[in-house]
Every structure is written in structure tokens, then in C-alpha cells.
Amino acid sequence: MDTIEKIHAHIDDNFETYVEEIKKYLSVPGISQTGEGIRESAQLTLKLVNDLKGTEARLVETGGNPVVLGHTRGGAPDLRTLLLYCFYDVVPVTLKDWACPPFEPTVMKASQVDLPSDWGDVLCGRGTTDHRGPFIAAVLAFRSMQAIAGELPLNIVYAIEGEEEIGSPNLKNFVNTYKDELSQADAFWFPRTSRESANGPMVVHRGYKGQTWLYLSIKGGEWGGSRDARDIWSANVAWVDAPALRLIRALDSLTDANYRIAIDDFWKHVRPINEAEAKEISVLEDDFDENVTKQNLKISRFKGGIPGRTLLSRFIMEPQLNISLGVWPGLPGEEDYTKGVIDGSLRTELLMRTHARVDFRLTPDLEPGLVAELLRSHLDRRGFKEIEISPARGSYSWSRTEPNAGIYKALNKACKYHNLKPSIWPTMPSTAPFDLFNRAPLTLPIIIFGAAHGARWHEANEYVSLEGLRDFMKFTASWLFQWAREENI
């Protein structure tokens, strides 16, 4: 442990300099939705990686925003290799409610951004926690490891994209094109700020849910309503079919009285919870703080008045369905007319074009294509053949790694060394393109965590705990040295 302690001391000695580097990196916008700062952010990301000893990295064009691809070689042959995935793009900002300019990251007291005063200082700014902050903190940890040990005890492969915030539209082609280079890895890490509070447990996710978004759309036609799909006087609802009411009936059939998915044959394809997962869930239930969760979500009660602890297993382990309703604007030349109807004018119209977006969060062994097929069959059996189904955006499949993988054994040992309690979640209820790495063609064990606290993704006053960043760097070094010598991959 002498080497580890020296690395930790090096991080302490250089921490103020590291914070300034983090602030400089975060000060450049990289907004994938608008393109602002994307190329400069990609170049800065590339430079951060290439400044490490033994590194060869380059920008790979994808048809969209480039990916930083390359590797850092460790100091010996036949070392284990970690694939580090992250992204340099961020979401747009509005200046309202920010305590500092979002691209002028600022160290401030936690109380200045409405956090408990005993949390110390935080770094506030866009990207501090989602996810440029964790990425650069990992690179700075590698730098300290090299400064003390001379070389890394493992190899690193980098895949840092710039389109995650717009759904990673080019990532699948990138992985397929460069799979030979990426397949050198033995495991996959997505760094994040995963401590629940400044001093709380560290959440570790063994996978993410998949997701698929679908439009259900209906308009007047031969089945009912006006044949030309033009809106008519609402009094005609007495003898003319209403597309919106028809769609509502169809949507109501998708869930049962408890709002669980009720699509025909759906649950036949859901993998049951195994014994290890049940034990993990039981621990999470015991540690669950209902009041804190209510406060974070700004809710007065959980669904149906049921205790949150009772619903926790559903939240983590079950597939979910969410519905968003909408009304299409009128035919060309009628947009203002339909807007008047929707906005509440005195017009009383029977609308002939409406849609709903349904998004499914998927667990093993549900796949996006299968869900679309099950939904189509379910609607057809109930006579809703006039409802069209079309993709709303790209989809993700699920990902999952068993906790007996060597990278998790190393994590547990590092947690003991740091006296840090891990909170293991079999699945993150969020979604990300990790199936591209965890499943074919790469089939890598994946781990998602970071020993820092940060929050307010996509919101004003996004932040990361300053001391959490220091802990993140130290823990990264301890964990990777442990994994480098772990017996099982």
C-alpha cells in the first residue's frame, strides 16, 4: 500500500492545480444539440488523454461529432485493459436560476446553492457531474498514478463520444467499426458521481435498463372520423368517432389497475429476479430513506399511497411504461386554428389527428423490436388496427453484469481500504448505450460508479462536491491497482 499512499499524497499536493484544470476544461461549451463548442471540446478532450505518458489517441469521425479513441499502455506486457467510456457533450443552458455563469465553473459554499452547509465547498457549473467532471477526474487520477508509479498497472482504452446528450446516434456504427480495437479491453467503466450525498454511500450500478420510444398515432379515415382527417364541429361526437377518445381507450388497455404493464404476453419475456439480485434489493430496501427520496423528487406521496420501500424493487428491477399525450397541429394552413383549439379558445372542435408517445424501460430479456411486436399484436387483438406505431427516436437494449466479476471484487476491497460503503444496484433505472459494450459484439463486464457526490443533471446549479472530487481520484487509484492484481477478471 506504500505506492497507493504516495499516489494519494500526490493527489493532495496537486489538488488545487487539478481543480483549476477541471475548471478550464468545463469552461468550454460542448452542446451537442446546437453544435456550440463541440469541436473545441473534442480537441481539449483529446489533449487531456494524449498528455498521459504512453498514450496514442486520435479523433475518429463518425458522420456526427467525433469520438476520442485511443489507448494508454501500462508498464508491463500482458496487463489487464480497462475500457473507459464517457462523453464530452453537455445539454443546453438557460441563465435563469444559476448562481454562477454555467460555463464559468465556480467554487462556492454548498449553502450558496441551497445545499446543507456541512457539505463544504462545491464546484458549480454545467458538466461538473454530467459527465465531463468525472471524466477529467479519472484522467487526473491516471496522471498521479503515473507520476508516482512511473507507469499505470493496467492499460486504458478510451471511447469518449460527443453525442450522448442527443441519443448517441452514431455510437453503434463506431463500436462495430472499431470493435477490434475496443475488444482489447477486459472490462468497461463509466465514471460518474454516484455518492448519494457528500458523505453518503456510493451507488454502484451493474447495468442500465434499455429503452424504446414509440409513437402511437391515429387520424380520421375509413375506420371512422372524417375521411380527409379535417377537424369538424364537436357536437358531431354523438355520431362520429373521435380519434382522441379511441386512442385513450387503447392506452388504457396497456396497464392494469395498479398501473403495471398489461400488454399481452409481455411478462413472459421478463427475466425473473435471481437470488443474488434479491439479496441486493433487500439491502437497498433496508437502507431506503423514504423522506429523503420524497424531498429529492418533490412529491408528497408515492404512487397509490404505497410506501416507497415497497415500490423500490419495481423501480429498479421491473420494466416500466410511461405515456405522453399530444395533439398534432392542423393540416398545412390550419396550424393557428388548431393552436386556438388546444390553447383554450371558444372553438369546439372534434380533433381528427392525435398521438401519444410511449416509452418503455426494458429489463432482461426484453428487446426494443420485441416490445414493438407485442404492442402491435396487443392492439390488433382489441380492434385498434387503425392506430399506427412508429419509432419516436433511437432505442437502447439493456445491460447487466454479475457481481462476481473480478472488477467488482476489486471494488469491494478498495471500499474496505477507504472505509466507504458501496450500495450495489443490479440495474440503473436510467438508460444509456452500454449494451453496445456489455453485449455483442464486445460482451464486456461493466461497472458504473465514482466516489464523488454531484447532482442536478440538466438543471441549473449543477454541481460536484469539491472534496468528493479528491475522493474520486484517490479511490480510482486504489481500485485500479487492486483490479490489476485481482485473480479473476
N, C-alpha and C positions, 0 to 999 in steps of 0.2 A: 504493500500500500504506500510505500515511500514515494513512488512515482506519482500516484494519484494525488497524494497530499501536496506534492510540489506543483502539480498542474492546478490544483485548487488555489494555491497561494499565488500562482502566476495570474490566474483569473482575477483575484482580488487586487493584485498590484496594477493590473491594466484595465480595471473595470471602468473607470471614468473615461479612458480613451475609447474603450469599446462602446460605451453609451453614445459618445459623440459620433462614432462611425454608424451606429444604428440610426441616429437622428438624421445624418446626412443621407443615408440610403432611403429612409422613409420620406424625405422631403421632396423627392421627385415623383410626381403623379404617374401612375400607370393604369389608366382607366380603360379597360377593355371594351366597355360599351360605347365609348366615344373615340378611342384611339389616342387620347391625350397622354403624352409621356411614355407611351408603350415602348418605342424603340430605345429611348434613353434608359428606361428601366431594365430592359433586356441587356443592354450593354453594361450597366452597372452590376447586374447580377452575374454576368459572365466574368467581369473583372474580379469580383469578390471570390469566385471559385478559383480562377486562374492564379490568384495571388498566393494560394496554398502551394507548398512545395510538392513536387511530384505530380502536378496536375496538368492534364490536357483536356480542354473543353472548348466547345465552339457553339455558335448559334446555328440551329437547324431550321430551315424554312419549312413551313407546313401548309402554305396556302392561306394562313391567317397570321397570327402572331407567332414569332419564333420560339423555339424551345432551347434552353441551355442544356446541352448534352455533353457528357464527358466523364472523366474519372480522376480520382486521386489514388495513386499507388502507395500502399504501405511499405514498411521497411524490410519485408522478407517475402520469399516465394510461398505460394500455396496458402495465402491468408484468406480468411472469410471476406465476403464482399457484401456491403450494405447498399441497397438502392434507396437514395434519398429523393423523394418526390415532394415538390412544393409548387407554389406559383407566385409570380411577381405582379400579377394584376390585382387591382382593387376595384371596389364599387364607387360610383359617383358620390359626390358630397354636396350638401347644401350648408351654407354657413350658419343657418339658424341653430341656436342652442349649443354651439361649440364654445368651450371655454378657452380655446386657442385656435388659431387658423389650422385647419385639418392637415395641411401639408407643411406646417412648421411645428413638428413634434416638440412638445414642451414637457419638462419635468415639473410636476406640481404636487401639492399636498393632496392626499386622497379626498379630504373633505371639500376641496375646491371643485370636485366633480361628483359630489353627493355620494361619497363612499365613506365607510367607517374611518374615523381619524386614526385608529390604531393600525391601519393597513399601511401606514407610512407614505412614501412617495410613489407616484405612478408616472409613467410616460404616456402622454395623451396625444393621439394623432391617428389619422387614417392609416391602416395597415399594421398598427402596433401589435395586434393579436391575430388578424385575419389577412394574410398569414406571413407577411414579409418579416415581421418581428421574430417569430420562431425560426424562420429560415436563416436569417443572418446570425441569430444567436447560436445556431448549430454550427455555422461556418466559423464563428469566432471561437467556439469550443475546440474545433479541429485545429485552429491556429495555435491555441495554448497547448494542446496535446503535442503538436509538432515542436513547439518551442522548448518543451521540457524533455520529451522522449526522443526527439530527433526525427522520428517517423511515426506515422499512425500504426496502430497494431492491427489494422484491417484496411481493406480497400473500400473506397466510396465510388459509387456510380451516381451521377446526377441526372435527373429529368425534371427540370424546372420550367413549367409552362406559363403562358401568359393569357390563357383563355378560360380559366376555371370559373370566373365570375359570369361568364356567358355560356356555361354548359359544356366547356371542353369539346367543341365541335370537331377539332382536328386531332384529338389525342389518340383515338383508336387507330387511325392511319399511321400516326407517329410510332405507336408501340409495335404495330405489325411490320413497319418498315425497318425499325431498328431493334427488333426482338433479339437478334444475335448478340448485340452489344449489351442490351439490358439483361439478357439471360445469364450473364456472368454473375449476377447477384445471387446471394443465398437467402436474403430476407429484404423486406420493404419497410421503410419508416416514413411516416408522415408526421413531422413535428408540429405540435400545437401547444397552446397554453391551456392545460387541462386540469389545473387545480381548481377546486370549486370555490375557493376563497383564498385570500392572501396567505392564510395559514392552514387551509383545509386539506383534505385528502386529494390525491392525484388520480383522476379518472383515466383509465386505460381502456381503449376500445379495440376489440379483437376483429372488428369488421364493421361495415356500414350496410344499411338497408339499400336495396335497389329502389328505383323509382321509374314509373312511366306516367306520362301525361297524355290524356286523350280528350278530344272534343266530341261531345255528343250534340249533333245539330239536327234541327227539324225546321221545315218550312211548309207552307201550304202547297198543295198539289192534288194529284188524282186521288190520293188516300183520304183527303179532307182539307178543309180550309179553302182559300181562294186558289184557283188553278194557276194564276200568274204570280202568286206569293205576294200580292199587294195587300197592305193593311186595309181593313174595312171597318165600318161602324160597329162599336162593341155590343150594341143591342142584338146583333146577329148571333151572339154566342148562344142564344137559345136554340138555334138550329144549324149553326156552322161550327165545325170542330175548331178548337183553339190549340194551336201548336204548343204554346207555353204550358197549358194545363196538361196536355198529353205528355210533354217532357217531364213535368213534375211527377206524374203517375209512374213513369218509367224509373225516375231517380229514386222514388220511394221504395221501389222493389229491390234496390241494391243493398239495403241494410235491414236488419231485423229491429225489434222493439228496443233492443239495447244498443242500437247503432253499430253492431258488428256486421261485417260484410256477409251478405246473404246471397251472393251470386251462385248459381247452380254449379256444383262440383268444385267450387273454389277451394274449400278446405281439404279436399283430397290431396292437393298438391303442396300443402304446407307441412314442412318437416317438424315432427314433434320435438319438444324440448327434451334434451337428454339429461342424464343425472348430473354431470358436471355443471351444465348451464343452470339447472335448478338450484344447485348449491350457491352459485354465484348470485343468482337472483335473490335467494334467501338472505344473503349477507347484505345486499343492497336494500332490501326491504327493512332489515333491522336498523340500518343507518339512515333511512329516509327521514328527512325533516320536512313535514308537511307545511308548516308555516313559512319556512324559507322559500319553498317552491312556489307557494301561493303568492308570496311577495314578489318574487322574481317574475312571475307570469302576470302579475297584476290582476289576479282573479279572486273572487270571493269563495268559490267552491269548485270542486272537481265535477266532472260530468255526472249528472244524475244524483249529485249529492253523495256519491260513493267516496270513501276515504282514498286519498291519493296512493297510499301504500298498497291498497287492494288493486289499483289500476296500473301499478308500476310494471308488472310483468307484461301486460298488454302493450304498454308504451314502448318497452324495449324489444320484446320478442315476437309480437304479432304483426302481420300485415295490416295496413290501415288504408282507409279510403276517405278522401276529402273532396268536397264538391264546391265549385264556384259557379254561380249563375250569371248570365249576361243576356243582353238583347242586342241583336245585330242592328247597325244603323240601316236606314231605309235604302231602297234602290237608288242608283245614281240620280241625283237631283232632288232626293227626298230626305237627305240627311238631317237638315234643320227641322223638318216636320217631325221625324221620329224622335229627335232630341227633345222637342217640345213635349212629346208624349211621356218620355222617360223622366224628364225633369219636373213633371207635375203640372202641366198646363191643363186647361179645362177640356182639351180634346179627349174623347173617349173612344179609343181605337182597339180593335181586335188585332193584335200584332201577329204577323204571319211568319216571322223569322226570329228564332231564338236559339240559344245554345247554352251548354254547360261545359265547363272544363272539369274533368275528374282526374285526380292524381292519386295513384296507388303507391304506397311504400311497401317494398317487397322483401320478404324473408326467404331463406331456403325452403323449398326448391321452386319458387315462383319465378318465371321469366317474363319480361315485357310482352313478347309475342304471344305467350300462352294466355296471359291475362286478357289481352285484346280478343283472342278467340273465345275465351269463356264468357266475356261480356257480350259479344255478338250473339252467341248461342242463347244466353240468358234472355236477352231482349227479344230475339226471334220467337222463342217458346211462348212468350207472353203477348205476341201480336204486335210488337213495336218495330216491325221491319222498316218502317219509314224513317226511323231515326238513324242517321248516318254517324259512323265512327271514323275519326281521322286523327293522326298524330298531332299533338299540340307542340311538341318540341322533342329533343333527343331523350333517350332513355338510358338508365343505368341498370346493370344487374347487381345482385347482392354480392357481398364478400364476407369471408369468415375464416379465422384461423383458430386451431385448438390451442388451449393454454399450456400444453406440454411441450411446445416448440422451444428450442434452446434459447431463442431471443427473449422468451418470457421467463425462463429460469434465470437468465442473467438479470432481467429486470427485477425479479424478486430479491436477488442477492444485493443488487445495488440499493434497493429500497431499505433493506436492513442496515446497510452501511450508513445511509443518510437518515435513518430513523424516520422514514417517510412512509405513510400508509397508502398503498395502492387500492383503488376501487375499480375492480375489473368488470367491465360491461361486455357481455358476449357480442352485442351489436349496438352501434350508434344509431339512434332513430333518424339521424340526418342521412343525406345521400351524397355520394362522391364517386368519381370514376375509378375506384380502387379495384373493381372487378377486372379491369384490364391488366392488373399486375398480380392479383391474388389467384385468378383463374386463368384458363387458357388464353394466350399461349405461354405465359411465364410461370404460373402456378407458384408464386412466392408466398411464404408465410408473411403476414403483415402485422404491424403494430402501430397504433396511433396514440401518441401521448406527448407530454412535455411538462417538466417540473416547474412551471410558472403559472401564475394566475393572470388572466386577462379576460375582458368581456366587451359587450356592446358591438358585436359584429354588425356591420352595415348601419350602425346608428351613430348619432352624434356622441362625441366624447368617448370614442373607442379608446381603450387603454390597456396597459400591461403593468403589473407591479414591478417596480424597479428592482427590488431585492429578489423578486421572482425570476427576473432575467439572469441574475447572478446564480441563483439556484439551478436554473435551467442548464446553464453552461457547465456547472460542476457535475450535475447529475449525468449529463450526456457523456462526459469523460469517464465517469465511474462505470456507467452501464456498458459502454462500448469496449472498454478494457476487459470487463467481465465477460462479455459475449465473445470476444476474440479468443478466449481460452476455455469457453464452455465446451463440454464434451460432445453434447448433441447440438446439431444445427437447429 
